[in-house]
Amino acid sequence: MKERRGYISEKDDLSLRKQCELLSVNRSNLYYEPVPESEENRAMMRLMDEHYLGNSTHRVLQMRDFLSRLSGEP
């Protein structure tokens, strides 16, 4: 897919729409730029992973309780 996207050029005589159609590439892929995870979110995911690895039988409700205790909420 990345290779095919590389063939698309705004300077080409064909419209972007036609180029995408010919290469079977969704036009939305041309404009999408992924947003990296925030450091806060990465830290939270790391804590959740560590908790889950130590308590693999815990499910959604136990994880919710764990996160509530971390945040200090009742």
SVG drawing of the C-alpha trace seen along z (x, -y; Angstrom):
<svg xmlns="http://www.w3.org/2000/svg" viewBox="-17 -20 24 36">
<polyline fill="none" stroke="black" stroke-width="0.4" points="0.0,0.0 2.8,-2.4 4.5,-1.7 1.3,-2.4 0.8,-5.7 4.3,-6.7 3.2,-6.7 0.6,-9.4 1.7,-12.9 -0.2,-16.2 2.0,-17.4 0.6,-14.7 -1.8,-15.5 -4.3,-13.0 -6.4,-14.1 -5.7,-12.7 -9.1,-11.0 -8.2,-9.2 -4.8,-8.2 -6.2,-6.7 -8.8,-4.9 -6.3,-3.4 -4.0,-2.3 -6.8,-1.1 -5.9,-3.4 -8.4,-5.1 -8.1,-8.9 -8.5,-9.2 -5.1,-7.5 -3.5,-10.4 -4.6,-12.9 -4.5,-10.8 -1.5,-11.5 -1.4,-9.4 -1.2,-11.2 1.4,-9.7 0.3,-8.6 0.8,-11.1 3.3,-10.4 0.5,-10.3 -1.4,-7.7 1.7,-5.6 2.3,-5.7 -1.2,-4.7 -1.1,-1.8 2.2,-0.7 0.6,-0.6 -2.3,1.3 0.0,3.9 2.0,4.3 -1.2,4.8 -2.7,7.2 0.5,9.3 0.4,9.7 -3.3,10.3 -4.2,12.0 -7.5,13.3 -8.8,9.7 -11.3,8.5 -13.0,5.2 -14.5,4.4 -11.3,5.2 -9.3,3.1 -11.8,0.2 -11.3,0.5 -7.5,0.5 -7.6,-2.6 -10.0,-4.3 -7.6,-3.7 -4.7,-5.1 -6.6,-8.3 -7.8,-8.7 -11.5,-8.6 -13.9,-6.7"/>
</svg>
